C-alpha cells in the first residue's frame, strides 16, 4: 500500500516543521536569554539601591563622625566618676590604706570580683522625686562596660574613726557605694566594730570596649548570614 501525500499535506508538514523549529529555538535560546535579561535587570536594580545607600552614607558620614566624637567625649567625661578596672589586690590595697589612714584596724576584708563580660545594673536612687516613681528607679539601669566588685569589710576603731571612714566612702559615689553596714560597741571599751558592704564600680577602657562590641556584632552577623545560606542550600536540595 503506497501512501500518497497531497500538496495540501505537504504544506501542512512544512508548516508543522517550521513551528517545531520556532518552538525549539524559543525554548533553547530565547527563554534562557529572557531569564538572563530578567536576572540582569534585578541585579541592576539591586546595584542602584546599593549605590543610593552608599551615597546616603557618604553624605551622612560627617554627621555620624561628629556624633561619634560627641558620644565618646561624653563617655570619657562619665568615666571620671568611676574607678578604672582594678585587680582584687589593688582594691584590697586601696581600702586597707584608707582604713589605716583613719586609724581603723582591718579585721576582715573579702572581695568578690566580677566575671569577664558580667556588666552591672546600677540602681539610680536619684532618678525619682516622689513615691510614685520609686518602682521605676529601683528597676536599675544597665551600664555596659561597668564592672562591680563587692567588698565586705570588718573594721574596728572609735566612733569618730568609723564615721570618718563611712563619710569618705559615701563621698566617692557613684564610683563607690555603701550597700549595707552594721556596727556595735565593745562591752568594756569605747571601741566599735563596723561591718560594711561596698560596691566598687569600675569602668572599662572605652575604645577597647567599643572594638569588642563591634567584633561581637560582626561575628553575630556572619553567623546569621551563614545560617541563611545553609537554609537556602537545604531548600534547593
PASEBA-1860 file (N, C-alpha, C; in nm, 3 decimals):
! residues 237
1> XXXXXXXX> 0.085/-0.119/0.000/0.000/0.000/0.000/0.088/0.123/0.000 ~ 0.069/0.210/-0.092/0.150/0.330/-0.106/0.073/0.450/-0.053 ~ 0.143/0.527/0.040/0.081/0.647/0.098/0.120/0.766/0.012 ~ 0.022/0.829/-0.045/0.046/0.944/-0.130/0.012/1.073/-0.055 ~ 0.100/1.166/-0.060/0.078/1.294/0.004/0.030/1.395/-0.098 ~ -0.073/1.460/-0.061/-0.126/1.563/-0.149/-0.046/1.692/-0.127 ~ -0.065/1.786/-0.211/0.001/1.914/-0.197/-0.037/1.982/-0.065 ~ -0.164/1.960/-0.029/-0.212/2.020/0.097/-0.139/1.959/0.215
9> XXXXXXXX> -0.119/1.824/0.213/-0.049/1.756/0.323/0.096/1.803/0.331 ~ 0.158/1.819/0.216/0.297/1.865/0.215/0.310/2.004/0.278 ~ 0.215/2.091/0.247/0.218/2.226/0.304/0.202/2.221/0.455 ~ 0.110/2.133/0.500/0.088/2.120/0.644/0.213/2.068/0.714 ~ 0.282/1.972/0.653/0.406/1.920/0.712/0.513/2.027/0.720 ~ 0.523/2.109/0.614/0.622/2.217/0.615/0.592/2.316/0.727 ~ 0.463/2.352/0.739/0.422/2.446/0.846/0.452/2.387/0.983 ~ 0.423/2.256/1.000/0.448/2.191/1.129/0.598/2.190/1.161
17> XXXXXXXX> 0.680/2.163/1.060/0.825/2.160/1.081/0.876/2.298/1.120 ~ 0.824/2.401/1.051/0.865/2.537/1.085/0.823/2.573/1.227 ~ 0.701/2.529/1.266/0.650/2.558/1.401/0.738/2.490/1.508 ~ 0.771/2.364/1.482/0.855/2.292/1.577/0.993/2.358/1.588 ~ 1.047/2.402/1.475/1.177/2.468/1.475/1.173/2.598/1.557 ~ 1.063/2.674/1.538/1.049/2.800/1.612/1.038/2.774/1.763 ~ 0.955/2.673/1.796/0.938/2.640/1.939/1.071/2.594/1.999 ~ 1.146/2.514/1.923/1.275/2.466/1.972/1.373/2.580/1.993
25> XXXXXXXX> 1.375/2.672/1.896/1.466/2.785/1.910/1.425/2.870/2.030 ~ 1.293/2.891/2.045/1.245/2.971/2.157/1.279/2.908/2.291 ~ 1.259/2.776/2.300/1.286/2.708/2.426/1.436/2.700/2.456 ~ 1.515/2.678/2.350/1.658/2.658/2.371/1.741/2.785/2.375 ~ 1.692/2.890/2.311/1.772/3.012/2.300/1.703/3.134/2.363 ~ 1.579/3.159/2.320/1.513/3.280/2.363/1.479/3.280/2.512 ~ 1.428/3.167/2.564/1.390/3.162/2.705/1.509/3.186/2.797 ~ 1.623/3.118/2.774/1.740/3.149/2.859/1.783/3.294/2.851
33> XXXXXXXX> 1.773/3.352/2.727/1.810/3.492/2.713/1.715/3.583/2.791 ~ 1.587/3.549/2.788/1.489/3.628/2.863/1.514/3.617/3.014 ~ 1.542/3.494/3.059/1.571/3.474/3.201/1.697/3.551/3.241 ~ 1.799/3.546/3.156/1.923/3.617/3.183/1.899/3.768/3.188 ~ 1.815/3.815/3.095/1.783/3.958/3.093/1.710/4.000/3.220 ~ 1.615/3.915/3.267/1.544/3.945/3.391/1.639/3.947/3.509 ~ 1.733/3.852/3.510/1.831/3.844/3.619/1.920/3.968/3.619 ~ 1.961/4.011/3.500/2.045/4.131/3.490/1.969/4.256/3.536
41> XXXXXXXX> 1.839/4.262/3.503/1.758/4.376/3.546/1.749/4.381/3.699 ~ 1.730/4.263/3.761/1.721/4.257/3.907/1.853/4.298/3.971 ~ 1.964/4.250/3.913/2.095/4.287/3.966/2.120/4.437/3.951 ~ 2.076/4.491/3.836/2.093/4.635/3.814/2.011/4.715/3.916 ~ 1.890/4.667/3.946/1.806/4.735/4.045/1.870/4.729/4.183 ~ 1.924/4.611/4.219/1.992/4.596/4.347/2.115/4.686/4.355 ~ 2.186/4.694/4.242/2.306/4.779/4.238/2.270/4.926/4.257 ~ 2.157/4.968/4.195/2.114/5.108/4.212/2.077/5.137/4.357
49> XXXXXXXX> 2.007/5.042/4.420/1.969/5.059/4.560/2.093/5.068/4.648 ~ 2.189/4.976/4.623/2.313/4.976/4.700/2.390/5.106/4.680 ~ 2.392/5.155/4.555/2.460/5.280/4.526/2.395/5.396/4.601 ~ 2.260/5.398/4.604/2.189/5.503/4.676/2.221/5.498/4.825 ~ 2.225/5.375/4.880/2.256/5.361/5.023/2.397/5.411/5.053 ~ 2.492/5.376/4.965/2.629/5.421/4.985/2.640/5.573/4.974 ~ 2.567/5.630/4.879/2.569/5.775/4.864/2.513/5.843/4.988 ~ 2.405/5.785/5.043/2.347/5.841/5.166/2.445/5.831/5.283
57> XXXXXXXX> 2.517/5.718/5.289/2.616/5.702/5.396/2.729/5.803/5.382 ~ 2.771/5.826/5.257/2.878/5.922/5.234/2.833/6.062/5.277 ~ 2.708/6.096/5.243/2.656/6.228/5.278/2.645/6.243/5.430 ~ 2.602/6.134/5.498/2.581/6.142/5.643/2.707/6.113/5.724 ~ 2.816/6.076/5.658/2.939/6.041/5.729/2.990/6.153/5.820 ~ 2.998/6.277/5.773/3.047/6.383/5.863/2.959/6.399/5.988 ~ 2.827/6.387/5.969/2.736/6.398/6.084/2.759/6.283/6.181 ~ 2.776/6.162/6.127/2.798/6.045/6.212/2.930/6.057/6.287
65> XXXXXXXX> 3.032/6.111/6.221/3.162/6.128/6.287/3.152/6.230/6.401 ~ 3.079/6.338/6.376/3.060/6.438/6.482/2.983/6.377/6.599 ~ 2.882/6.296/6.566/2.803/6.233/6.671/2.888/6.134/6.750 ~ 2.970/6.058/6.678/3.057/5.962/6.747/3.155/6.034/6.839 ~ 3.211/6.144/6.790/3.304/6.221/6.870/3.237/6.274/6.996 ~ 3.112/6.321/6.982/3.038/6.372/7.097/3.010/6.262/7.198 ~ 2.968/6.145/7.148/2.938/6.032/7.236/3.062/5.987/7.312 ~ 3.174/5.974/7.240/3.298/5.932/7.304/3.343/6.034/7.409
73> XXXXXXXX> 3.325/6.162/7.376/3.361/6.266/7.473/3.275/6.257/7.598 ~ 3.145/6.231/7.578/3.055/6.217/7.693/3.091/6.095/7.777 ~ 3.126/5.985/7.708/3.165/5.864/7.780/3.290/5.888/7.863 ~ 3.387/5.955/7.803/3.511/5.984/7.875/3.484/6.071/7.998 ~ 3.390/6.164/7.984/3.355/6.251/8.096/3.287/6.169/8.207 ~ 3.199/6.077/8.166/3.129/5.994/8.264/3.225/5.896/8.333 ~ 3.327/5.852/8.260/3.423/5.757/8.317/3.496/5.813/8.437 ~ 3.508/5.946/8.442/3.581/6.008/8.552/3.513/5.983/8.686
81> XXXXXXXX> 3.383/5.949/8.682/3.309/5.926/8.806/3.331/5.784/8.859 ~ 3.391/5.697/8.778/3.411/5.558/8.818/3.560/5.527/8.830 ~ 3.588/5.416/8.892/3.727/5.371/8.904/3.768/5.299/8.776 ~ 3.896/5.297/8.744/3.942/5.212/8.634/3.933/5.066/8.677 ~ 3.937/4.976/8.582/3.930/4.833/8.616/4.053/4.795/8.696 ~ 4.029/4.739/8.816/4.137/4.702/8.907/4.132/4.554/8.941 ~ 4.247/4.499/8.980/4.253/4.364/9.031/4.215/4.365/9.179 ~ 4.186/4.245/9.233/4.142/4.237/9.372/4.249/4.289/9.468
89> XXXXXXXX> 4.375/4.264/9.437/4.481/4.310/9.526/4.490/4.463/9.526 ~ 4.457/4.527/9.414/4.459/4.673/9.407/4.344/4.731/9.490 ~ 4.228/4.666/9.483/4.114/4.711/9.563/4.145/4.692/9.711 ~ 4.204/4.578/9.745/4.243/4.549/9.883/4.337/4.658/9.935 ~ 4.437/4.692/9.856/4.536/4.793/9.896/4.470/4.930/9.916 ~ 4.382/4.967/9.823/4.317/5.097/9.829/4.233/5.112/9.956 ~ 4.150/5.010/9.986/4.061/5.019/10.101/4.137/5.002/10.233 ~ 4.238/4.916/10.232/4.318/4.898/10.354/4.390/5.027/10.390
97> XXXXXXXX> 4.449/5.092/10.290/4.519/5.219/10.316/4.422/5.326/10.362 ~ 4.301/5.328/10.307/4.201/5.425/10.350/4.163/5.402/10.496 ~ 4.141/5.275/10.533/4.104/5.242/10.672/4.216/5.278/10.769 ~ 4.339/5.245/10.731/4.453/5.274/10.819/4.473/5.424/10.835 ~ 4.446/5.500/10.728/4.461/5.645/10.737/4.361/5.707/10.834 ~ 4.251/5.635/10.861/4.150/5.682/10.956/4.177/5.631/11.097 ~ 4.282/5.551/11.114/4.315/5.496/11.244/4.240/5.369/11.277 ~ 4.177/5.307/11.177/4.099/5.185/11.197/4.185/5.060/11.182
105> XXXXXXXX> 4.142/4.953/11.246/4.207/4.823/11.231/4.121/4.736/11.141 ~ 4.182/4.678/11.035/4.108/4.592/10.943/4.109/4.450/10.997 ~ 3.990/4.403/11.040/3.979/4.269/11.094/3.954/4.165/10.985 ~ 3.882/4.204/10.884/3.850/4.111/10.776/3.817/4.191/10.651 ~ 3.857/4.137/10.535/3.827/4.203/10.408/3.811/4.096/10.300 ~ 3.693/4.088/10.244/3.663/3.988/10.141/3.615/4.059/10.015 ~ 3.671/4.019/9.900/3.638/4.084/9.773/3.584/3.981/9.674 ~ 3.467/4.008/9.620/3.410/3.924/9.515/3.423/3.999/9.383
113> XXXXXXXX> 3.510/3.948/9.296/3.535/4.014/9.169/3.433/3.970/9.064 ~ 3.399/4.060/8.970/3.304/4.024/8.864/3.369/3.933/8.760 ~ 3.286/3.858/8.690/3.336/3.775/8.580/3.351/3.860/8.454 ~ 3.432/3.813/8.360/3.453/3.885/8.234/3.320/3.896/8.160 ~ 3.283/4.018/8.122/3.157/4.039/8.050/3.036/4.047/8.140 ~ 3.055/4.040/8.272/2.944/4.050/8.367/2.920/4.197/8.400 ~ 2.845/4.265/8.314/2.822/4.407/8.331/2.717/4.433/8.439 ~ 2.719/4.554/8.491/2.643/4.584/8.612/2.511/4.652/8.582
121> XXXXXXXX> 2.415/4.630/8.670/2.291/4.704/8.673/2.293/4.789/8.799 ~ 2.301/4.919/8.780/2.316/5.011/8.893/2.182/5.081/8.918 ~ 2.133/5.073/9.038/2.010/5.142/9.073/2.036/5.291/9.089 ~ 1.953/5.368/9.022/1.967/5.514/9.027/1.873/5.569/9.134 ~ 1.925/5.591/9.252/1.842/5.635/9.364/1.801/5.781/9.353 ~ 1.861/5.856/9.261/1.827/5.997/9.245/1.737/6.020/9.124 ~ 1.686/5.913/9.063/1.608/5.928/8.940/1.462/5.961/8.968 ~ 1.418/5.962/9.094/1.278/5.990/9.124/1.266/6.100/9.227
129> XXXXXXXX> 1.151/6.165/9.227/1.129/6.275/9.320/1.011/6.250/9.413 ~ 0.930/6.148/9.384/0.819/6.115/9.473/0.802/5.964/9.478 ~ 0.713/5.918/9.566/0.696/5.775/9.587/0.643/5.704/9.465 ~ 0.566/5.772/9.380/0.507/5.709/9.263/0.611/5.665/9.162 ~ 0.733/5.725/9.166/0.837/5.693/9.070/0.943/5.601/9.129 ~ 0.925/5.560/9.255/1.025/5.478/9.321/1.046/5.345/9.251 ~ 0.937/5.281/9.209/0.947/5.149/9.146/1.028/5.154/9.018 ~ 1.008/5.260/8.938/1.084/5.275/8.813/1.232/5.289/8.841
137> XXXXXXXX> 1.269/5.368/8.940/1.410/5.390/8.972/1.475/5.262/9.022 ~ 1.401/5.182/9.096/1.458/5.059/9.152/1.477/4.950/9.049 ~ 1.419/4.968/8.928/1.439/4.869/8.822/1.585/4.861/8.782 ~ 1.657/4.970/8.798/1.800/4.971/8.767/1.826/4.998/8.620 ~ 1.947/5.041/8.593/1.991/5.069/8.456/2.119/4.993/8.430 ~ 2.126/4.926/8.317/2.247/4.852/8.283/2.345/4.944/8.213 ~ 2.463/4.961/8.272/2.568/5.042/8.215/2.671/4.949/8.152 ~ 2.667/4.932/8.021/2.762/4.844/7.957/2.904/4.896/7.974
145> XXXXXXXX> 2.994/4.808/8.008/3.132/4.847/8.028/3.166/4.874/8.173 ~ 3.065/4.866/8.263/3.088/4.888/8.405/3.089/4.754/8.477 ~ 3.197/4.728/8.550/3.208/4.607/8.633/3.191/4.645/8.780 ~ 3.136/4.554/8.857/3.115/4.579/9.000/3.187/4.475/9.084 ~ 3.271/4.521/9.174/3.335/4.435/9.273/3.264/4.457/9.406 ~ 3.225/4.348/9.472/3.154/4.357/9.600/3.254/4.329/9.712 ~ 3.264/4.423/9.805/3.363/4.415/9.912/3.292/4.408/10.047 ~ 3.330/4.310/10.130/3.280/4.302/10.268/3.397/4.329/10.361
153> XXXXXXXX> 3.380/4.428/10.451/3.487/4.468/10.541/3.440/4.464/10.686 ~ 3.531/4.424/10.774/3.507/4.434/10.918/3.619/4.519/10.976 ~ 3.583/4.633/11.034/3.680/4.731/11.085/3.655/4.756/11.234 ~ 3.760/4.798/11.301/3.748/4.828/11.445/3.817/4.960/11.475 ~ 3.749/5.043/11.554/3.805/5.172/11.590/3.705/5.253/11.669 ~ 3.733/5.380/11.690/3.641/5.466/11.764/3.525/5.507/11.675 ~ 3.424/5.564/11.739/3.306/5.608/11.665/3.343/5.713/11.561 ~ 3.426/5.807/11.599/3.466/5.912/11.506/3.544/5.858/11.388
161> XXXXXXXX> 3.631/5.760/11.412/3.710/5.700/11.304/3.619/5.624/11.207 ~ 3.525/5.552/11.265/3.431/5.476/11.180/3.345/5.571/11.098 ~ 3.296/5.678/11.161/3.212/5.774/11.090/3.292/5.841/10.978 ~ 3.418/5.872/11.003/3.503/5.933/10.901/3.523/5.839/10.783 ~ 3.540/5.710/10.812/3.558/5.610/10.707/3.433/5.601/10.619 ~ 3.317/5.598/10.683/3.192/5.588/10.607/3.167/5.714/10.526 ~ 3.201/5.830/10.582/3.183/5.955/10.509/3.270/5.958/10.383 ~ 3.394/5.910/10.396/3.484/5.907/10.280/3.434/5.813/10.172
169> XXXXXXXX> 3.382/5.697/10.213/3.329/5.601/10.115/3.206/5.657/10.045 ~ 3.117/5.721/10.122/2.996/5.779/10.064/3.028/5.894/9.970 ~ 3.137/5.967/10.000/3.174/6.082/9.916/3.225/6.038/9.779 ~ 3.259/5.909/9.763/3.315/5.860/9.637/3.207/5.810/9.541 ~ 3.079/5.828/9.576/2.973/5.789/9.482/2.982/5.874/9.356 ~ 2.950/5.821/9.236/2.896/5.688/9.212/2.999/5.577/9.198 ~ 3.128/5.609/9.210/3.229/5.505/9.191/3.230/5.402/9.302 ~ 3.185/5.441/9.420/3.180/5.351/9.536/3.047/5.374/9.607
177> XXXXXXXX> 2.984/5.267/9.650/2.856/5.281/9.717/2.848/5.187/9.836 ~ 2.804/5.240/9.951/2.781/5.156/10.069/2.642/5.095/10.054 ~ 2.634/4.965/10.048/2.505/4.897/10.031/2.451/4.840/10.161 ~ 2.538/4.822/10.262/2.491/4.768/10.389/2.598/4.794/10.496 ~ 2.554/4.817/10.619/2.652/4.831/10.727/2.586/4.804/10.862 ~ 2.664/4.755/10.955/2.621/4.736/11.094/2.740/4.770/11.183 ~ 2.713/4.827/11.300/2.823/4.848/11.393/2.775/4.822/11.535 ~ 2.868/4.784/11.618/2.836/4.755/11.757/2.952/4.798/11.847
185> XXXXXXXX> 2.917/4.833/11.970/3.014/4.880/12.065/3.066/4.765/12.151 ~ 3.198/4.767/12.175/3.255/4.665/12.263/3.207/4.688/12.407 ~ 3.194/4.579/12.483/3.139/4.588/12.618/3.229/4.664/12.715 ~ 3.357/4.648/12.706/3.448/4.703/12.807/3.535/4.817/12.756 ~ 3.501/4.873/12.640/3.580/4.986/12.587/3.493/5.071/12.496 ~ 3.551/5.181/12.449/3.481/5.271/12.358/3.495/5.228/12.212 ~ 3.574/5.124/12.191/3.595/5.078/12.053/3.466/5.022/11.994 ~ 3.452/5.040/11.863/3.335/4.989/11.793/3.381/4.904/11.675
193> XXXXXXXX> 3.295/4.809/11.640/3.323/4.723/11.526/3.222/4.754/11.415 ~ 3.273/4.780/11.297/3.189/4.814/11.181/3.195/4.701/11.079 ~ 3.079/4.652/11.041/3.068/4.558/10.930/3.006/4.632/10.813 ~ 3.074/4.639/10.701/3.029/4.723/10.590/3.044/4.649/10.457 ~ 2.943/4.663/10.373/2.947/4.606/10.237/2.951/4.720/10.136 ~ 3.048/4.714/10.048/3.066/4.818/9.946/3.054/4.758/9.806 ~ 3.012/4.840/9.713/3.020/4.806/9.572/3.116/4.904/9.506 ~ 3.217/4.849/9.439/3.315/4.932/9.368/3.285/4.922/9.219
201> XXXXXXXX> 3.254/5.035/9.157/3.219/5.037/9.015/3.341/5.077/8.933 ~ 3.376/4.988/8.839/3.497/5.008/8.758/3.459/5.014/8.610 ~ 3.513/5.113/8.540/3.477/5.137/8.400/3.583/5.083/8.306 ~ 3.539/5.011/8.204/3.630/4.957/8.104/3.688/5.069/8.018 ~ 3.799/5.039/7.951/3.855/5.130/7.852/3.756/5.144/7.736 ~ 3.719/5.266/7.702/3.613/5.291/7.605/3.643/5.232/7.468 ~ 3.761/5.262/7.414/3.794/5.217/7.279/3.799/5.064/7.271 ~ 3.857/5.002/7.373/3.864/4.856/7.374/3.724/4.796/7.381
209> XXXXXXXX> 3.639/4.855/7.465/3.503/4.805/7.478/3.427/4.816/7.345 ~ 3.440/4.931/7.277/3.371/4.951/7.150/3.421/4.852/7.045 ~ 3.552/4.830/7.040/3.608/4.734/6.944/3.555/4.594/6.971 ~ 3.545/4.555/7.097/3.493/4.423/7.131/3.346/4.411/7.091 ~ 3.269/4.517/7.113/3.127/4.515/7.076/3.111/4.506/6.924 ~ 3.193/4.579/6.851/3.187/4.572/6.704/3.224/4.434/6.654 ~ 3.327/4.374/6.715/3.368/4.239/6.676/3.257/4.139/6.705 ~ 3.190/4.156/6.818/3.080/4.065/6.853/2.964/4.080/6.756
217> XXXXXXXX> 2.933/4.204/6.717/2.826/4.228/6.621/2.860/4.170/6.484 ~ 2.986/4.185/6.441/3.029/4.129/6.313/3.021/3.977/6.315 ~ 3.061/3.915/6.426/3.055/3.770/6.437/2.911/3.721/6.434 ~ 2.822/3.793/6.501/2.680/3.755/6.502/2.619/3.768/6.363 ~ 2.658/3.875/6.291/2.607/3.895/6.156/2.658/3.786/6.062 ~ 2.785/3.749/6.075/2.842/3.643/5.991/2.773/3.511/6.019 ~ 2.745/3.484/6.146/2.678/3.359/6.182/2.536/3.356/6.126 ~ 2.469/3.472/6.129/2.334/3.480/6.075/2.334/3.457/5.924
225> XXXXXXXX> 2.430/3.519/5.854/2.439/3.501/5.709/2.471/3.356/5.673 ~ 2.559/3.292/5.750/2.593/3.151/5.727/2.471/3.063/5.746 ~ 2.391/3.092/5.848/2.270/3.014/5.875/2.170/3.031/5.760 ~ 2.156/3.155/5.709/2.065/3.179/5.597/2.112/3.106/5.471 ~ 2.243/3.105/5.447/2.298/3.035/5.330/2.274/2.885/5.340 ~ 2.297/2.828/5.458/2.274/2.686/5.479/2.127/2.650/5.460 ~ 2.039/2.737/5.509/1.896/2.712/5.495/1.855/2.716/5.348 ~ 1.912/2.812/5.272/1.880/2.821/5.129/1.930/2.699/5.052
233> XXXXX> 2.051/2.651/5.086/2.104/2.531/5.021/2.021/2.409/5.050 ~ 1.975/2.396/5.174/1.891/2.282/5.209/1.758/2.288/5.137 ~ 1.704/2.409/5.118/1.578/2.424/5.046/1.591/2.384/4.899 ~ 1.704/2.422/4.838/1.728/2.387/4.698/1.743/2.236/4.680 ~ 1.806/2.169/4.777/1.822/2.024/4.767/1.690/1.952/4.780
END
